[in-house]
Each structure stands twice: as C-alpha cells, then as structure tokens.
Amino acid sequence: MVEWITDVCNEFKKEPEVLQLAVTLFHRYIGHLTRTNVPENLLVQVQLVDAASMFVAAKLRDTKPPFTADDLVHYTEDTYTRSELISCEHKLLHALKFDLGDMVLSFDFVPYLENIFNDVDESKRR
C-alpha cells in the first residue's frame, strides 16, 4: 500500500517528509497490530491505515495546508467514512503511544544557520 500513499502524496504535491513519515507510521502501526491482536478485517482496512498515517504525517510535517479528512476519504473512493478515518487516526496514535518525536526531527534550520554564518564570514572579511 506504499504505492497508494505515494500516489496520493504526489497528487497533492506533498513534501517528501510527509511521504516518509506516513510510510514509517504505517509500518510501525501494522507492526504493532501484528504483535498484539490482529483484527480479522486488517486486510480490508489497510487503505484506512494508509490514510490515517498520511493524515497524521501531514499535520506534523507539511508546509502546505494539510490534507483534510474529506480529501483522504475521497481518495479511498469513499470506501471509508470521515468518522472511520478519525477513529483510525486515534487508534494509530494510541497504539504508538503518541511517540512521534523521533520521526519529526527536522533539519530545516540548517540552511538558515548557513546563511547566518556566511553573513558573519563576509562581515569579518570587510
């Protein structure tokens, strides 16, 4: 289902970090489910888990307006409802114990610091 996540992220022109985090969340959640109690209908709900993973990832890493729940429901061809998506998002977050910190580290500040240091170097040369 990574292909579906990739297609939707590309369609919405999402940042690569959104795709990366969505795939990571998906894998972590599916791993959690297989270690605990695998729901009987897991195969039917894989796309819902995909959508919930993207929903969380976009909220954390996107610089553009994130997906709406309705956007993602639409891209599942209305296979799931908005309520099911939100419920899956909550289950995912609780299963991962809201442990998202290690995946949302960002180095967005590096170019900013490089500019500052370059400006300081130039002022010293004058």
GUSE-714707 format. One record per residue: x, y, z of N, C-alpha, C, O in turn. Coordinates in nm, 3 decimals. Last residue first. Example, Ala and Ser with C-alpha at 12.3 -4.5 7.8 and 13.67 -1.06 7.14 Angstrom:
BEGIN
site nu = 1.285; nv = -0.225; nw = 0.708; cau = 1.367; cav = -0.106; caw = 0.714; cu = 1.290; cv = 0.003; cw = 0.787; ou = 1.341; ov = 0.114; ow = 0.804
site nu = 1.319; nv = -0.569; nw = 0.780; cau = 1.230; cav = -0.450; caw = 0.780; cu = 1.320; cv = -0.330; cw = 0.780; ou = 1.424; ov = -0.332; ow = 0.846
END
This chain:
BEGIN
site nu = 3.542; nv = 4.223; nw = 0.559; cau = 3.538; cav = 4.365; caw = 0.521; cu = 3.627; cv = 4.446; cw = 0.605; ou = 3.635; ov = 4.567; ow = 0.587
site nu = 3.541; nv = 3.974; nw = 0.671; cau = 3.634; cav = 3.999; caw = 0.559; cu = 3.640; cv = 4.147; cw = 0.525; ou = 3.739; ov = 4.191; ow = 0.466
site nu = 3.335; nv = 3.980; nw = 0.849; cau = 3.471; cav = 3.974; caw = 0.903; cu = 3.574; cv = 4.006; cw = 0.794; ou = 3.680; ov = 4.060; ow = 0.822
site nu = 3.114; nv = 3.969; nw = 0.681; cau = 3.137; cav = 4.091; caw = 0.758; cu = 3.276; cv = 4.094; cw = 0.818; ou = 3.332; ov = 4.202; ow = 0.836
site nu = 3.138; nv = 3.704; nw = 0.583; cau = 3.152; cav = 3.819; caw = 0.492; cu = 3.180; cv = 3.948; cw = 0.568; ou = 3.262; ov = 4.028; ow = 0.523
site nu = 3.086; nv = 3.557; nw = 0.817; cau = 3.215; cav = 3.546; caw = 0.749; cu = 3.239; cv = 3.665; cw = 0.657; ou = 3.350; ov = 3.719; ow = 0.653
site nu = 2.820; nv = 3.631; nw = 0.862; cau = 2.921; cav = 3.666; caw = 0.962; cu = 3.059; cv = 3.661; cw = 0.897; ou = 3.141; ov = 3.750; ow = 0.919
site nu = 2.697; nv = 3.520; nw = 0.637; cau = 2.690; cav = 3.666; caw = 0.659; cu = 2.797; cv = 3.710; cw = 0.757; ou = 2.859; ov = 3.815; ow = 0.738
site nu = 2.746; nv = 3.250; nw = 0.687; cau = 2.803; cav = 3.313; caw = 0.567; cu = 2.803; cv = 3.465; cw = 0.581; ou = 2.899; ov = 3.531; ow = 0.540
site nu = 2.594; nv = 3.216; nw = 0.919; cau = 2.739; cav = 3.201; caw = 0.925; cu = 2.807; cv = 3.263; cw = 0.803; ou = 2.914; ov = 3.323; ow = 0.816
site nu = 2.336; nv = 3.260; nw = 0.811; cau = 2.387; cav = 3.344; caw = 0.919; cu = 2.539; cv = 3.337; cw = 0.924; ou = 2.606; ov = 3.440; ow = 0.932
site nu = 2.323; nv = 3.053; nw = 0.622; cau = 2.314; cav = 3.193; caw = 0.579; cu = 2.369; cv = 3.287; cw = 0.686; ou = 2.441; ov = 3.382; ow = 0.654
site nu = 2.333; nv = 2.832; nw = 0.795; cau = 2.438; cav = 2.852; caw = 0.695; cu = 2.439; cv = 2.996; cw = 0.646; ou = 2.545; ov = 3.055; ow = 0.631
site nu = 2.093; nv = 2.861; nw = 0.933; cau = 2.220; cav = 2.879; caw = 1.004; cu = 2.335; cv = 2.902; cw = 0.906; ou = 2.424; ov = 2.982; ow = 0.933
site nu = 1.917; nv = 2.805; nw = 0.720; cau = 1.908; cav = 2.933; caw = 0.790; cu = 2.040; cv = 2.962; cw = 0.863; ou = 2.093; ov = 3.072; ow = 0.855
site nu = 1.982; nv = 2.540; nw = 0.657; cau = 2.008; cav = 2.647; caw = 0.559; cu = 2.004; cv = 2.786; cw = 0.624; ou = 2.081; ov = 2.874; ow = 0.585
site nu = 1.903; nv = 2.421; nw = 0.917; cau = 2.041; cav = 2.420; caw = 0.867; cu = 2.066; cv = 2.528; cw = 0.761; ou = 2.163; ov = 2.602; ow = 0.774
site nu = 1.637; nv = 2.403; nw = 0.985; cau = 1.710; cav = 2.520; caw = 1.034; cu = 1.851; cv = 2.529; cw = 0.975; ou = 1.913; ov = 2.635; ow = 0.983
site nu = 1.542; nv = 2.161; nw = 0.906; cau = 1.503; cav = 2.278; caw = 0.827; cu = 1.584; cv = 2.402; cw = 0.866; ou = 1.597; ov = 2.495; ow = 0.786
site nu = 1.571; nv = 1.916; nw = 1.007; cau = 1.693; cav = 1.994; caw = 0.991; cu = 1.665; cv = 2.114; cw = 0.902; ou = 1.754; ov = 2.163; ow = 0.831
site nu = 1.368; nv = 1.763; nw = 1.251; cau = 1.384; cav = 1.831; caw = 1.125; cu = 1.515; cv = 1.907; cw = 1.123; ou = 1.562; ov = 1.955; ow = 1.226
site nu = 1.197; nv = 1.493; nw = 1.381; cau = 1.313; cav = 1.579; caw = 1.388; cu = 1.337; cv = 1.639; cw = 1.251; ou = 1.327; ov = 1.572; ow = 1.149
site nu = 0.997; nv = 1.318; nw = 1.378; cau = 0.964; cav = 1.451; caw = 1.329; cu = 1.080; cv = 1.548; cw = 1.348; ou = 1.064; ov = 1.669; ow = 1.332
site nu = 1.059; nv = 1.080; nw = 1.488; cau = 1.042; cav = 1.084; caw = 1.344; cu = 1.016; cv = 1.224; cw = 1.291; ou = 1.014; ov = 1.244; ow = 1.170
site nu = 1.070; nv = 1.101; nw = 1.757; cau = 1.193; cav = 1.059; caw = 1.690; cu = 1.182; cv = 1.069; cw = 1.539; ou = 1.283; ov = 1.066; ow = 1.469
site nu = 0.801; nv = 1.174; nw = 1.821; cau = 0.913; cav = 1.268; caw = 1.832; cu = 1.036; cv = 1.229; cw = 1.755; ou = 1.101; ov = 1.314; ow = 1.694
site nu = 0.594; nv = 1.011; nw = 1.844; cau = 0.622; cav = 1.057; caw = 1.709; cu = 0.746; cv = 1.144; cw = 1.705; ou = 0.792; ov = 1.183; ow = 1.598
site nu = 0.418; nv = 0.842; nw = 2.034; cau = 0.564; cav = 0.850; caw = 2.021; cu = 0.599; cv = 0.884; cw = 1.876; ou = 0.629; ov = 0.795; ow = 1.796
site nu = 0.163; nv = 0.791; nw = 2.109; cau = 0.193; cav = 0.928; caw = 2.068; cu = 0.344; cv = 0.950; cw = 2.053; ou = 0.391; ov = 1.063; ow = 2.058
site nu = 0.154; nv = 0.517; nw = 2.122; cau = 0.169; cav = 0.593; caw = 2.246; cu = 0.213; cv = 0.737; cw = 2.219; ou = 0.289; ov = 0.796; ow = 2.296
site nu = 0.078; nv = 0.377; nw = 1.909; cau = 0.218; cav = 0.422; caw = 1.908; cu = 0.251; cv = 0.506; cw = 2.031; ou = 0.361; ov = 0.558; ow = 2.044
site nu = -0.188; nv = 0.349; nw = 1.980; cau = -0.105; cav = 0.229; caw = 1.967; cu = 0.044; cv = 0.264; cw = 1.970; ou = 0.124; ov = 0.190; ow = 2.027
site nu = -0.273; nv = 0.617; nw = 1.965; cau = -0.270; cav = 0.548; caw = 2.094; cu = -0.181; cv = 0.424; cw = 2.089; ou = -0.107; ov = 0.397; ow = 2.184
site nu = -0.247; nv = 0.665; nw = 1.688; cau = -0.174; cav = 0.747; caw = 1.785; cu = -0.164; cv = 0.679; cw = 1.921; ou = -0.059; ov = 0.682; ow = 1.985
site nu = -0.424; nv = 0.467; nw = 1.587; cau = -0.283; cav = 0.469; caw = 1.548; cu = -0.201; cv = 0.546; cw = 1.652; ou = -0.098; ov = 0.498; ow = 1.699
site nu = -0.667; nv = 0.549; nw = 1.698; cau = -0.612; cav = 0.417; caw = 1.730; cu = -0.463; cv = 0.411; cw = 1.700; ou = -0.386; ov = 0.357; ow = 1.779
site nu = -0.695; nv = 0.800; nw = 1.574; cau = -0.685; cav = 0.790; caw = 1.720; cu = -0.624; cv = 0.656; cw = 1.762; ou = -0.539; ov = 0.652; ow = 1.851
site nu = -0.717; nv = 0.717; nw = 1.304; cau = -0.609; cav = 0.809; caw = 1.346; cu = -0.588; cv = 0.799; cw = 1.497; ou = -0.474; ov = 0.790; ow = 1.543
site nu = -0.951; nv = 0.571; nw = 1.319; cau = -0.826; cav = 0.502; caw = 1.290; cu = -0.707; cv = 0.588; cw = 1.329; ou = -0.608; ov = 0.537; ow = 1.381
site nu = -1.131; nv = 0.783; nw = 1.366; cau = -1.118; cav = 0.675; caw = 1.464; cu = -0.987; cv = 0.599; cw = 1.443; ou = -0.919; ov = 0.565; ow = 1.540
site nu = -1.102; nv = 0.925; nw = 1.129; cau = -1.065; cav = 0.989; caw = 1.256; cu = -1.045; cv = 0.883; cw = 1.364; ou = -0.952; ov = 0.893; ow = 1.444
site nu = -1.204; nv = 0.729; nw = 0.950; cau = -1.068; cav = 0.781; caw = 0.936; cu = -1.020; cv = 0.842; cw = 1.068; ou = -0.909; ov = 0.814; ow = 1.112
site nu = -1.466; nv = 0.700; nw = 1.039; cau = -1.375; cav = 0.585; caw = 1.044; cu = -1.230; cv = 0.629; cw = 1.033; ou = -1.142; ov = 0.574; ow = 1.100
site nu = -1.562; nv = 0.959; nw = 0.982; cau = -1.560; cav = 0.910; caw = 1.120; cu = -1.466; cv = 0.790; cw = 1.136; ou = -1.394; ov = 0.781; ow = 1.235
site nu = -1.555; nv = 0.958; nw = 0.705; cau = -1.472; cav = 1.054; caw = 0.779; cu = -1.455; cv = 1.007; cw = 0.924; ou = -1.346; ov = 1.014; ow = 0.980
site nu = -1.560; nv = 0.617; nw = 0.588; cau = -1.622; cav = 0.745; caw = 0.623; cu = -1.521; cv = 0.833; cw = 0.695; ou = -1.416; ov = 0.786; ow = 0.739
site nu = -1.432; nv = 0.439; nw = 0.303; cau = -1.444; cav = 0.463; caw = 0.447; cu = -1.512; cv = 0.598; cw = 0.468; ou = -1.519; ov = 0.681; ow = 0.378
site nu = -1.455; nv = 0.455; nw = 0.035; cau = -1.462; cav = 0.322; caw = 0.094; cu = -1.486; cv = 0.334; cw = 0.244; ou = -1.551; ov = 0.249; ow = 0.305
site nu = -1.433; nv = 0.679; nw = -0.126; cau = -1.541; cav = 0.674; caw = -0.026; cu = -1.563; cv = 0.533; cw = 0.030; ou = -1.674; ov = 0.496; ow = 0.067
site nu = -1.192; nv = 0.647; nw = -0.248; cau = -1.313; cav = 0.627; caw = -0.327; cu = -1.433; cv = 0.603; cw = -0.236; ou = -1.521; ov = 0.522; ow = -0.264
site nu = -0.997; nv = 0.742; nw = -0.101; cau = -1.024; cav = 0.600; caw = -0.080; cu = -1.146; cv = 0.558; cw = -0.161; ou = -1.197; ov = 0.447; ow = -0.145
site nu = -1.013; nv = 1.007; nw = -0.164; cau = -0.911; cav = 0.928; caw = -0.232; cu = -0.920; cv = 0.779; cw = -0.201; ou = -0.855; ov = 0.699; ow = -0.268
site nu = -1.217; nv = 1.088; nw = 0.014; cau = -1.241; cav = 1.092; caw = -0.131; cu = -1.141; cv = 1.002; cw = -0.204; ou = -1.179; ov = 0.928; ow = -0.295
site nu = -1.075; nv = 1.069; nw = 0.251; cau = -1.191; cav = 0.982; caw = 0.229; cu = -1.222; cv = 0.974; cw = 0.080; ou = -1.251; ov = 0.867; ow = 0.027
site nu = -0.894; nv = 1.278; nw = 0.209; cau = -0.847; cav = 1.140; caw = 0.215; cu = -0.960; cv = 1.039; cw = 0.197; ou = -0.941; ov = 0.935; ow = 0.134
site nu = -1.065; nv = 1.501; nw = 0.207; cau = -0.975; cav = 1.474; caw = 0.094; cu = -0.935; cv = 1.327; cw = 0.093; ou = -0.942; ov = 1.260; ow = -0.010
site nu = -1.181; nv = 1.483; nw = 0.463; cau = -1.265; cav = 1.462; caw = 0.345; cu = -1.181; cv = 1.435; cw = 0.219; ou = -1.221; ov = 1.355; ow = 0.134
site nu = -0.970; nv = 1.553; nw = 0.623; cau = -1.023; cav = 1.416; caw = 0.633; cu = -1.107; cv = 1.385; cw = 0.510; ou = -1.104; ov = 1.273; ow = 0.459
site nu = -0.732; nv = 1.733; nw = 0.429; cau = -0.849; cav = 1.729; caw = 0.515; cu = -0.893; cv = 1.583; cw = 0.522; ou = -0.858; ov = 1.502; ow = 0.437
site nu = -0.379; nv = 1.767; nw = 0.444; cau = -0.497; cav = 1.700; caw = 0.390; cu = -0.613; cv = 1.727; cw = 0.483; ou = -0.594; ov = 1.743; ow = 0.604
site nu = -0.253; nv = 2.098; nw = 0.534; cau = -0.257; cav = 1.952; caw = 0.535; cu = -0.380; cv = 1.898; cw = 0.464; ou = -0.473; ov = 1.971; ow = 0.429
site nu = -0.106; nv = 2.357; nw = 0.344; cau = -0.221; cav = 2.313; caw = 0.424; cu = -0.232; cv = 2.161; cw = 0.419; ou = -0.221; ov = 2.101; ow = 0.312
site nu = 0.252; nv = 2.298; nw = 0.354; cau = 0.130; cav = 2.346; caw = 0.287; cu = 0.011; cv = 2.308; cw = 0.376; ou = 0.028; ov = 2.235; ow = 0.473
site nu = 0.434; nv = 2.168; nw = 0.495; cau = 0.444; cav = 2.314; caw = 0.497; cu = 0.325; cv = 2.379; cw = 0.428; ou = 0.301; ov = 2.499; ow = 0.441
site nu = 0.396; nv = 1.884; nw = 0.703; cau = 0.365; cav = 1.954; caw = 0.579; cu = 0.378; cv = 2.105; cw = 0.596; ou = 0.338; ov = 2.161; ow = 0.698
site nu = 0.436; nv = 1.737; nw = 0.937; cau = 0.550; cav = 1.770; caw = 0.852; cu = 0.519; cv = 1.857; cw = 0.732; ou = 0.612; ov = 1.900; ow = 0.663
site nu = 0.201; nv = 1.692; nw = 1.089; cau = 0.330; cav = 1.713; caw = 1.155; cu = 0.437; cv = 1.773; cw = 1.064; ou = 0.519; ov = 1.852; ow = 1.110
site nu = -0.008; nv = 1.657; nw = 0.916; cau = -0.025; cav = 1.753; caw = 1.026; cu = 0.110; cv = 1.787; cw = 1.089; ou = 0.129; ov = 1.899; ow = 1.137
site nu = 0.094; nv = 1.453; nw = 0.759; cau = 0.075; cav = 1.586; caw = 0.700; cu = 0.059; cv = 1.692; cw = 0.809; ou = 0.107; ov = 1.804; ow = 0.794
site nu = 0.087; nv = 1.238; nw = 0.940; cau = 0.215; cav = 1.286; caw = 0.885; cu = 0.202; cv = 1.428; cw = 0.829; ou = 0.290; ov = 1.511; ow = 0.849
site nu = -0.190; nv = 1.200; nw = 0.983; cau = -0.101; cav = 1.239; caw = 1.093; cu = 0.027; cv = 1.301; cw = 1.039; ou = 0.071; ov = 1.405; ow = 1.088
site nu = -0.266; nv = 1.131; nw = 0.720; cau = -0.335; cav = 1.239; caw = 0.791; cu = -0.247; cv = 1.291; cw = 0.905; ou = -0.232; ov = 1.412; ow = 0.921
site nu = -0.114; nv = 0.907; nw = 0.664; cau = -0.090; cav = 1.032; caw = 0.589; cu = -0.151; cv = 1.151; cw = 0.660; ou = -0.093; ov = 1.260; ow = 0.661
site nu = -0.234; nv = 0.731; nw = 0.844; cau = -0.090; cav = 0.760; caw = 0.854; cu = -0.056; cv = 0.890; cw = 0.782; ou = 0.021; ov = 0.972; ow = 0.832
site nu = -0.492; nv = 0.719; nw = 0.743; cau = -0.470; cav = 0.774; caw = 0.878; cu = -0.323; cv = 0.812; cw = 0.897; ou = -0.292; ov = 0.913; ow = 0.960
site nu = -0.440; nv = 0.595; nw = 0.497; cau = -0.498; cav = 0.729; caw = 0.501; cu = -0.474; cv = 0.795; cw = 0.636; ou = -0.439; ov = 0.913; ow = 0.643
site nu = -0.342; nv = 0.344; nw = 0.584; cau = -0.263; cav = 0.432; caw = 0.496; cu = -0.310; cv = 0.577; cw = 0.509; ou = -0.230; ov = 0.668; ow = 0.529
site nu = -0.566; nv = 0.253; nw = 0.718; cau = -0.444; cav = 0.278; caw = 0.795; cu = -0.350; cv = 0.367; cw = 0.715; ou = -0.286; ov = 0.457; ow = 0.770
site nu = -0.730; nv = 0.224; nw = 0.494; cau = -0.770; cav = 0.316; caw = 0.600; cu = -0.650; cv = 0.351; cw = 0.688; ou = -0.633; ov = 0.467; ow = 0.727
site nu = -0.596; nv = 0.024; nw = 0.360; cau = -0.602; cav = 0.156; caw = 0.298; cu = -0.646; cv = 0.261; cw = 0.400; ou = -0.603; ov = 0.376; ow = 0.391
site nu = -0.641; nv = -0.189; nw = 0.541; cau = -0.505; cav = -0.141; caw = 0.515; cu = -0.508; cv = -0.001; cw = 0.453; ou = -0.427; ov = 0.084; ow = 0.492
site nu = -0.882; nv = -0.313; nw = 0.593; cau = -0.860; cav = -0.180; caw = 0.648; cu = -0.720; cv = -0.123; cw = 0.621; ou = -0.687; ov = -0.017; ow = 0.673
site nu = -0.875; nv = -0.561; nw = 0.488; cau = -0.977; cav = -0.471; caw = 0.435; cu = -0.946; cv = -0.327; cw = 0.478; ou = -0.980; ov = -0.232; ow = 0.408
site nu = -0.680; nv = -0.676; nw = 0.646; cau = -0.654; cav = -0.658; caw = 0.502; cu = -0.753; cv = -0.561; cw = 0.440; ou = -0.718; ov = -0.486; ow = 0.348
site nu = -0.812; nv = -0.683; nw = 0.900; cau = -0.695; cav = -0.597; caw = 0.877; cu = -0.670; cv = -0.573; cw = 0.728; ou = -0.641; ov = -0.460; ow = 0.689
site nu = -1.031; nv = -0.811; nw = 1.012; cau = -1.050; cav = -0.739; caw = 0.886; cu = -0.932; cv = -0.648; cw = 0.852; ou = -0.949; ov = -0.548; ow = 0.783
site nu = -0.949; nv = -0.913; nw = 1.255; cau = -0.987; cav = -1.005; caw = 1.148; cu = -0.991; cv = -0.936; cw = 1.012; ou = -0.960; ov = -0.997; ow = 0.910
site nu = -0.661; nv = -0.754; nw = 1.398; cau = -0.805; cav = -0.755; caw = 1.368; cu = -0.834; cv = -0.847; cw = 1.250; ou = -0.754; ov = -0.858; ow = 1.157
site nu = -0.426; nv = -0.902; nw = 1.600; cau = -0.453; cav = -0.866; caw = 1.461; cu = -0.604; cv = -0.869; cw = 1.438; ou = -0.668; ov = -0.973; ow = 1.455
site nu = -0.301; nv = -0.792; nw = 1.886; cau = -0.416; cav = -0.868; caw = 1.837; cu = -0.453; cv = -0.820; cw = 1.697; ou = -0.504; ov = -0.709; ow = 1.680
site nu = 0.031; nv = -0.761; nw = 1.859; cau = -0.075; cav = -0.766; caw = 1.960; cu = -0.189; cv = -0.852; cw = 1.908; ou = -0.172; ov = -0.972; ow = 1.889
site nu = 0.194; nv = -0.766; nw = 1.641; cau = 0.249; cav = -0.813; caw = 1.769; cu = 0.141; cv = -0.828; cw = 1.875; ou = 0.161; ov = -0.900; ow = 1.973
site nu = 0.038; nv = -0.656; nw = 1.445; cau = 0.076; cav = -0.796; caw = 1.428; cu = 0.139; cv = -0.853; cw = 1.555; ou = 0.139; ov = -0.975; ow = 1.575
site nu = 0.014; nv = -0.393; nw = 1.540; cau = -0.105; cav = -0.479; caw = 1.530; cu = -0.067; cv = -0.626; cw = 1.519; ou = -0.133; ov = -0.711; ow = 1.578
site nu = 0.279; nv = -0.302; nw = 1.516; cau = 0.214; cav = -0.308; caw = 1.648; cu = 0.095; cv = -0.404; cw = 1.644; ou = 0.078; ov = -0.487; ow = 1.734
site nu = 0.306; nv = -0.311; nw = 1.238; cau = 0.391; cav = -0.393; caw = 1.324; cu = 0.332; cv = -0.410; cw = 1.462; ou = 0.336; ov = -0.519; ow = 1.519
site nu = 0.121; nv = -0.114; nw = 1.172; cau = 0.094; cav = -0.252; caw = 1.128; cu = 0.179; cv = -0.349; cw = 1.211; ou = 0.132; ov = -0.455; ow = 1.250
site nu = 0.260; nv = 0.104; nw = 1.287; cau = 0.127; cav = 0.066; caw = 1.335; cu = 0.093; cv = -0.077; cw = 1.295; ou = 0.043; ov = -0.154; ow = 1.377
site nu = 0.501; nv = 0.110; nw = 1.142; cau = 0.503; cav = 0.095; caw = 1.288; cu = 0.367; cv = 0.048; cw = 1.340; ou = 0.361; ov = -0.038; ow = 1.428
site nu = 0.405; nv = 0.149; nw = 0.881; cau = 0.479; cav = 0.028; caw = 0.915; cu = 0.481; cv = 0.004; cw = 1.065; ou = 0.466; ov = -0.109; ow = 1.111
site nu = 0.280; nv = 0.404; nw = 0.910; cau = 0.206; cav = 0.287; caw = 0.861; cu = 0.276; cv = 0.159; cw = 0.906; ou = 0.212; ov = 0.070; ow = 0.963
site nu = 0.497; nv = 0.563; nw = 0.986; cau = 0.384; cav = 0.544; caw = 1.077; cu = 0.303; cv = 0.420; cw = 1.039; ou = 0.264; ov = 0.342; ow = 1.126
site nu = 0.651; nv = 0.542; nw = 0.748; cau = 0.704; cav = 0.498; caw = 0.876; cu = 0.592; cv = 0.471; cw = 0.976; ou = 0.592; ov = 0.369; ow = 1.044
site nu = 0.479; nv = 0.659; nw = 0.563; cau = 0.519; cav = 0.520; caw = 0.545; cu = 0.573; cv = 0.463; cw = 0.677; ou = 0.543; ov = 0.349; ow = 0.712
site nu = 0.464; nv = 0.920; nw = 0.672; cau = 0.343; cav = 0.839; caw = 0.655; cu = 0.377; cv = 0.691; cw = 0.642; ou = 0.312; ov = 0.606; ow = 0.704
site nu = 0.731; nv = 1.006; nw = 0.654; cau = 0.670; cav = 0.986; caw = 0.786; cu = 0.545; cv = 0.900; cw = 0.776; ou = 0.521; ov = 0.816; ow = 0.862
site nu = 0.759; nv = 1.015; nw = 0.371; cau = 0.848; cav = 0.934; caw = 0.453; cu = 0.785; cv = 0.905; cw = 0.590; ou = 0.787; ov = 0.791; ow = 0.636
site nu = 0.558; nv = 1.200; nw = 0.299; cau = 0.556; cav = 1.063; caw = 0.248; cu = 0.639; cv = 0.972; cw = 0.338; ou = 0.594; ov = 0.864; ow = 0.377
site nu = 0.656; nv = 1.424; nw = 0.433; cau = 0.521; cav = 1.374; caw = 0.463; cu = 0.512; cv = 1.228; cw = 0.419; ou = 0.464; ov = 1.143; ow = 0.494
site nu = 0.900; nv = 1.470; nw = 0.313; cau = 0.898; cav = 1.432; caw = 0.454; cu = 0.762; cv = 1.376; cw = 0.496; ou = 0.754; ov = 1.291; ow = 0.584
site nu = 0.836; nv = 1.564; nw = 0.060; cau = 0.888; cav = 1.426; caw = 0.074; cu = 0.885; cv = 1.377; cw = 0.219; ou = 0.870; ov = 1.258; ow = 0.245
site nu = 0.522; nv = 1.741; nw = 0.064; cau = 0.666; cav = 1.738; caw = 0.088; cu = 0.712; cv = 1.593; cw = 0.100; ou = 0.636; ov = 1.508; ow = 0.146
site nu = 0.272; nv = 1.689; nw = -0.189; cau = 0.317; cav = 1.695; caw = -0.050; cu = 0.468; cv = 1.688; cw = -0.044; ou = 0.534; ov = 1.635; ow = -0.133
site nu = 0.094; nv = 1.705; nw = -0.410; cau = 0.223; cav = 1.775; caw = -0.408; cu = 0.273; cv = 1.796; cw = -0.265; ou = 0.312; ov = 1.907; ow = -0.227
site nu = -0.124; nv = 1.546; nw = -0.433; cau = -0.141; cav = 1.667; caw = -0.353; cu = -0.013; cv = 1.750; cw = -0.343; ou = -0.012; ov = 1.854; ow = -0.276
site nu = -0.008; nv = 1.344; nw = -0.586; cau = -0.124; cav = 1.415; caw = -0.638; cu = -0.145; cv = 1.548; cw = -0.565; ou = -0.180; ov = 1.649; ow = -0.626
site nu = 0.188; nv = 1.248; nw = -0.409; cau = 0.226; cav = 1.314; caw = -0.534; cu = 0.112; cv = 1.397; cw = -0.591; ou = 0.134; ov = 1.508; ow = -0.639
site nu = 0.023; nv = 1.137; nw = -0.211; cau = 0.117; cav = 1.245; caw = -0.177; cu = 0.162; cv = 1.321; cw = -0.302; ou = 0.172; ov = 1.443; ow = -0.300
site nu = -0.104; nv = 0.940; nw = -0.366; cau = -0.182; cav = 1.048; caw = -0.307; cu = -0.092; cv = 1.165; cw = -0.269; ou = -0.128; ov = 1.281; ow = -0.293
site nu = 0.116; nv = 0.775; nw = -0.440; cau = 0.030; cav = 0.837; caw = -0.541; cu = -0.047; cv = 0.956; cw = -0.484; ou = -0.054; ov = 1.061; ow = -0.548
site nu = 0.213; nv = 0.695; nw = -0.186; cau = 0.297; cav = 0.773; caw = -0.277; cu = 0.212; cv = 0.845; cw = -0.381; ou = 0.234; ov = 0.963; ow = -0.408
site nu = -0.004; nv = 0.545; nw = -0.093; cau = 0.042; cav = 0.663; caw = -0.017; cu = 0.122; cv = 0.754; cw = -0.109; ou = 0.102; ov = 0.876; ow = -0.110
site nu = 0.001; nv = 0.344; nw = -0.290; cau = -0.116; cav = 0.431; caw = -0.277; cu = -0.079; cv = 0.559; cw = -0.202; ou = -0.118; ov = 0.668; ow = -0.242
site nu = 0.249; nv = 0.225; nw = -0.238; cau = 0.224; cav = 0.285; caw = -0.369; cu = 0.105; cv = 0.382; cw = -0.362; ou = 0.109; ov = 0.490; ow = -0.422
site nu = 0.214; nv = 0.111; nw = 0.005; cau = 0.302; cav = 0.229; caw = -0.002; cu = 0.281; cv = 0.301; cw = -0.135; ou = 0.293; ov = 0.423; ow = -0.143
site nu = 0.081; nv = -0.120; nw = 0.000; cau = 0.000; cav = 0.000; caw = 0.000; cu = 0.085; cv = 0.127; cw = 0.000; ou = 0.032; ov = 0.238; ow = -0.004
END
